[in-house]
Amino acid sequence: MKILNLSLSFNKELRFLFIVFIFFSQSSQASEISSDFINEELLRVQTDPDHSIEIAIQAPIGFVFEFLSKKLNEYVAGAVAVEFDHSNSETIAELGVGSIRKTTMENSRVLVQRFLQFEPSSYYAYFTDMNMSTLEAPLDYSLARYELSSASVDDTILRVSVVYKPTTRLLAFFVRRAFNSALKKDFENAARIIASEYK
């Protein structure tokens, strides 16, 4: 969420963490997560997230929403391409609840995210599926929710909230620290890029 929103990106600190993580524990596939649990976490991300950030972006809300939901590769560190699968979308052949976003990273690993909520120009949420992803990360799962509001005609306030679970308790503190740092950097970068592209 990067995540896991996630979306999710991994800076130098987090990459170092992966090395430590691999050294101390055997690599294991994330356990299957039920739809009931995902729904519980979707509620929790709105009421009691593990972390949240708020960013002011100098661009209209519609422009910001479109950019964030569809151009993740333009603002997340290490992401090189994004593709969508709308075969299970509630909105036929368009981005919506049920759509899958696949982000390819520089190392050719893929991050898979399924949209759980999608209300254009207002909010959206997605679940990062570590079982379907080939990107290695010390996380069992992450879930991110984006809320947008208009500060003025050409200014948007973005709030990103996340919930996630580190794979091991041993390194939980370091995973959270690196994850939260990466999240902040990605969206500060996104704000700069969006403002520049809108102009």
N, C-alpha and C positions, 0 to 999 in steps of 0.2 A: 501499500500500500501500500512508486514507486511504489506502498504499497502502497498497497498497497494499493493505489492508486493509485491506491493506490492508486492514483493511482499509486509508482514506486521507482526509485533510482538508487544507485549505490555509489557513494563517494569513496575516497581513498580510505577513510576511517572504517567504513563498512566492508570494503574489500579485504582490509587487514583482518577484520573480525571473522570473515569467512575462513581465512587460513587458520586462525586460532580455533574456530569451531570444528573444522575438519580434524585438527590435531587431537582435540579432546574427546570427540565423539564420532561414532560411526555414522556415515551418511544413511539416512532412512527416508523413505517416502512418507509424505504427510498422510495421516489417516483420513479415511473417508468422512466427510462432514455432511450431516443430514440437512435437509431443507428446513426442518423445524429449528435447528440450531442457527442456521443462517438468518432466519426470520427474527429470532431472538436478538442476534447481534445487530441486525438492521434497526431494531428498536433501540438498542443500547447506544448505537453510534449517534442517535438523535438526542438521547437524554443523558448519557454518561460515557462519552468517548474516552479512549485511552489518551488521546492527544488531539488538539485542534489548533488551527492557525487562522488568522484573518489578514487578508491582503487587500489593499486598495489598488485598483487597476484603472488607468486612464483610457477607457474605451467603453462604448455602450454595452449594455448587458447582453443583448443578442449576439453581438460580435464576440464577446468574451465566452459565452456559453458554447457557441459553435467551435471556436478555436480549442478550448479545453477538452471538449468531448471527442473531437475528431482528429486533432493534430498533436497528440501526445509526443510523437517523435520529434517535434520541433522545440520542446522545452524540457524534456526529461533527459538528464545526462546519460549517455551511452545508448539511447534508443535511436535506431536508424530507419525503421519502417513500421507502419501500422496498417493492418487490414481488418475488415469486419466480416462477420458471418451473421446475416439477418434471417436465417432460415427458421429460427424459433422466436423471432421478434413479434410482439403483439401488434406492431405496426408493420404491415406487409412490405417487405423489401426495403425498410428504412430503419434507422437507428431507433431503438426503443427497448422496453423491458423484454428481456430474453435474448437480446443481441449479444454477440461475443466479440470482444476486441482483442486482437492478437498483436502484441508489440514485439518486434524483433530487435534484439540488442546487438551491439558491436561484435560480440562473440558468437553470434548466430543462435543464441539461446532465445527462447520465446516465453513471454509472459502472457497468460490467458486470464481475461477478466470478463465476467458476465454481469450485464446491467440488471439491477434489481428495481430501480426506480428511474424514471425519465420524464421530466416535465420541462419542456423547452423554455429556456430563459429564466427558470426558477431554481430547479434542483435536479440532481441525478445521483445515483449511488451504484456501486458495483462491488462484486465479490471477486477477489483474486484467487483463482483456483490453482493451488500449488501442485495438485495431482496431475493436472493437464499441462502445467507449465514445465518447460525444460530449464528455466533459469533456476540456478541453485541459490537458496537463501535459507537462513536459519529461522524460518517461520513456518508454522503449521497452516496459517491462513491470514488474510487481512481483508478488511472491508472499509471502503471509503465512501463518504457522502459529501457532495459539493452543494452549497447553498449560495445563490447569488441574489443581490439586491442592488437597486439603483440609488447611488448617492446623488446623482444628477443625470442629465441627458447623456453626458459623455464620460461618466464615472461610475464604476461598479465596485461593490464590496463583495469579495469572495471569502467564504468561510469553508474550510476543508476540515472535516472531522474523520478520525480513523479509529478502528478497533482492530487488534491483532493479537496473535499469540506466538511468542518465540518457541522454537522447537524444543529447547532445553532450558530448564531453570538456571543451570550453571552460569549461562551467559546472558540471562534475561536483561539485566541492567544495561549491559553494553549494547545489546541489540536495540533496546528502546532508545538509548541515547543516539546511536548512529542513525536509526530509522527516523527519529524526530528531526535530527539535523539535516538529513537528506531531503525530507519533506519541505522544510523551510527554504532550503536553497533552491529546490526545483520551482517552487511557486514564486519566489522572489524573481527568479529567472524568467518564469512565465509572464509575470507582470511587465517586465521590461520589454520582452519580445512582443507581446500583444500590443502594448502602447506604441511601439515602433511600427508594427505592421498596420495598425489602424491609421496612423498619420499618413 
